[in-house]
């Protein structure tokens, strides 16, 4: 759910689901009834509403401050058949790139007082209206949600009315959530805890459980700050993770490796390990209201001779002691991945970063995958060029724009009303049926009512600023399409001399410009293939970044490493991966790593047991559509030893 969670394995790409048709990257926020019959069904209104019986409006499409437990109201012109209202016909989700998105969890409920209205409630999924026991967290925090209802003209999976008639008008909207919940007057209280205060003989690997009257906000529980567990005998904080029950009313601390063997004594008040617990007033319910008083209690574990001694090294990213600034990233297709942001603050974190890149494409021969411009119906000039993955950078990326080596030739005037689309194709050659060349719905990156291509010289010239970035998947071929619907500088006009088409190419071989085709009256001829040089320079978002640490000293010759503990926030469509390297102590130089004898970087920390020194390498991938990055709050390297 995008919350901070502790993991004992490498965190990969957040799980996402493909659904039917992917959400277009530049969908509109409109919809309506335009000329439909009285028996048709269409969406009349879309609102964000509160949880009151009156469903008070909190905003409409494009709202940017949506509470996580707010409901969505869909008002149709006639009552819908509720058996056709589901997450396949009303798609609500977070875009994750490449036409994929994560479905919102929730339930569709018809308004009993007005059957034309349907609520989407993100806080429960079971058939128990009013309960929040199933999904009290609601929407993801600080996320962009797209809402789409496709018409029967685009899909068979459409909302239908009680007579079987399908939705006649597609509707699209977008909202953005915040990390807050609807205000409430209730204040959470602690109703109990386990173990009891003063308990002795507690198992050496026992959970600590705290019981609350209301669902609690996970991000308010921070180990070592608002939820403190301490070994009083050593001053050591046991490594563990916080877990929440399905209704978020029970909060559990589970020690990952137990509390240790402790002291051997026949007196239960002296045996085992003394553990103290503090729950501060910083913990809150979902609405942000704190508990009225802090909770403190303590207990002692049993003596357990089977338990080893524990130690660990912890990186909280609050200083630069172990930050390796000499590491400069990994080159890939011309990219040099930037260093991730090591935030030397309190509290600190390690966060992925974005930067920009370019991929220049030059061709010296006419290719069968490139079509000549020609008149096509109302479009004066339509031109498609296909680029192979290797030409665009060889990996998935967010394309943000491009430049041309040539705009219109000097034989043409400026070209206005230019429309630019981008899309994917699995084909190896393009045909004259433009729409059939796409394997998905093309993205309208620039819609040309006001976009103009000016006559230019033989230099790189800035292309358009995209209205919508294009999420290129990195595997299919890419189509760049240019349409010109104006009458000047392009398109065939019968009987008018020197009026050909807008041209975006530089003739190969010196100063001669490519000829502009001047058709005769009534001619529909197309210029044939010729040798040419076409320069396009794509600009794209580099959504990968990396970081590397210096060597950490465990202080032991033979530490036995356990699984690493990662406290991280990984929003949808982002990822963070970790690898580790081990090194022995340098002979005759105590306290220094023997770098020449270091291992390769591997994903398993436990496989580096026996190496006194370790370091880590982190790789981040961000979500260019939502501009979000993964973030590591802390990284712990636990190990055991026997004495």
Buried (B, 14 or more C-beta within 10 A) or exposed (E): BBBBBBBEEBBEBBEBEEBBBBBBBBBEBEBEBEEBEEEBBBBBBBBBBBBEEEBEEBBBBEBEEBBBBBBBBBBBBBBBBBEBBEBBBBBBBBBBBBBBBBBBBBBBBBBEEEBBBBBBBBBBEEEEEEBBBBBBBBBBBBBBBBBBBBBBEBBEBBBBBEEEBBBBBBBBBBBBBBBBBBEBEEBBEBEEBBBEEEBBEBEBBBEBBBBBBBBBBBBBBBBEEBBBBBBEBBEBBBBBBBBBBEBBBBBBBBBBBBBBBBBEEEEEEBBBBBBEBBBBEBBBBBBEBBBEEBBEBBBBBBBBEEBBEBBBBBBBBBEEEBBBEEBEBEEBEEBBBBBBBBBEEEEBBBBBBBBEBBBBBEBEEBBEBBBBBBBBEEBBBBBBBBBBBEBBBBBBBBBBBBBBBBBBBEBBBBBBBBBBBBBBBEBEEBEEEBEEBBBBBBBBBBBBEEBBBEBBEBEBBEBBEBEBBBBBBBEBBBBBBBBBBBEBBBBBBEEEEEBBBBBBBBBBEEEEBBEBBBBEEEEEEBBEEEEBBBBBBBBBBBBBBBBBBBBBEBEEEEBBBBBBBBBBBBBBBBBBBBBBBBBBBBEEEEEBBBEEEBBEBEEBBEEBBEBBBBBBBBBBBBBBBBEBBBBBBBBBBBBBBEE
